[in-house]
Amino acid sequence: MRDGIEDIDQQVIEVPIEDVLDLHTFRPSEVADVVREYLDAAYELGLRQLRIIHGRGIGVQRKTVRTLLGRDSRVRAFGDAPPGAGGWGATWIELE
């Protein structure tokens, strides 16, 4: 315990790499790193059509995700998912 605040051990969580990543289980401060690592792993596995579920909310997660996608040279295209796949609460991605 330090200054009245108890230290919490960081726990590594293994996330299966599939064509969909749901960010609801991650803290906002983790989103950028999670998305970067997900793109790396998905690309390495040969996945080229992806979807990231970021939720609708006020758009903070969506903006973070799309900023990262816009800067990644492997990303060919991205946009709002179809209505049945999350609509503007999710982003589809096509990798090179």
ChimeraX attribute file (.defattr): number of C-alpha atoms within 10 A of each C-alpha:
attribute: neighborCount
match mode: 1-to-1
recipient: residues
	/A:1	7
	/A:2	6
	/A:3	5
	/A:4	6
	/A:5	7
	/A:6	8
	/A:7	8
	/A:8	7
	/A:9	6
	/A:10	6
	/A:11	6
	/A:12	6
	/A:13	6
	/A:14	6
	/A:15	9
	/A:16	11
	/A:17	13
	/A:18	13
	/A:19	15
	/A:20	18
	/A:21	20
	/A:22	12
	/A:23	19
	/A:24	12
	/A:25	9
	/A:26	11
	/A:27	9
	/A:28	12
	/A:29	9
	/A:30	11
	/A:31	18
	/A:32	15
	/A:33	11
	/A:34	17
	/A:35	18
	/A:36	15
	/A:37	12
	/A:38	20
	/A:39	24
	/A:40	12
	/A:41	15
	/A:42	20
	/A:43	17
	/A:44	10
	/A:45	11
	/A:46	10
	/A:47	16
	/A:48	17
	/A:49	16
	/A:50	18
	/A:51	21
	/A:52	22
	/A:53	22
	/A:54	24
	/A:55	19
	/A:56	14
	/A:57	9
	/A:58	8
	/A:59	13
	/A:60	12
	/A:61	22
	/A:62	20
	/A:63	12
	/A:64	15
	/A:65	22
	/A:66	15
	/A:67	12
	/A:68	15
	/A:69	21
	/A:70	13
	/A:71	9
	/A:72	13
	/A:73	9
	/A:74	15
	/A:75	17
	/A:76	13
	/A:77	13
	/A:78	17
	/A:79	14
	/A:80	17
	/A:81	18
	/A:82	13
	/A:83	10
	/A:84	6
	/A:85	14
	/A:86	18
	/A:87	16
	/A:88	18
	/A:89	19
	/A:90	26
	/A:91	24
	/A:92	21
	/A:93	23
	/A:94	15
	/A:95	19
	/A:96	13
